[in-house]
Amino acid sequence: MTIVKKDADDVTGRITDENTERLIVLPNMLAPETTVEIRLADVARRDLSKVSPMPTRLLNQLTREEILDPLAYLESAGNKYAANFKK
């Protein structure tokens, strides 16, 4: 999500918390301790981000099995007896 503020500044990241006065944005998923607080009164609009939250080249570090295992889990809806898990 990209939050565009009334001063034309913007913050892109995942909204982790929101209440009637402010929202908290996590700009870097690899640094969860670093968040940005934005007052709702300062928000001009919210746009879908044009940038993926997935870290750059993340898949390059994974093996074929590490990539395919979560996909098989999603396709099977968590059923450990599904054909996806048979070798």
Secondary structure, 3 states (H helix, E strand, C coil): CEEEECCCCEEECEEEEECCCEEEEECCCCCCCCCEEEEHHHEEEEECCCCCCCCCCCHHHCCHHHHHHHHHHHHHCCCCCCHHHCC
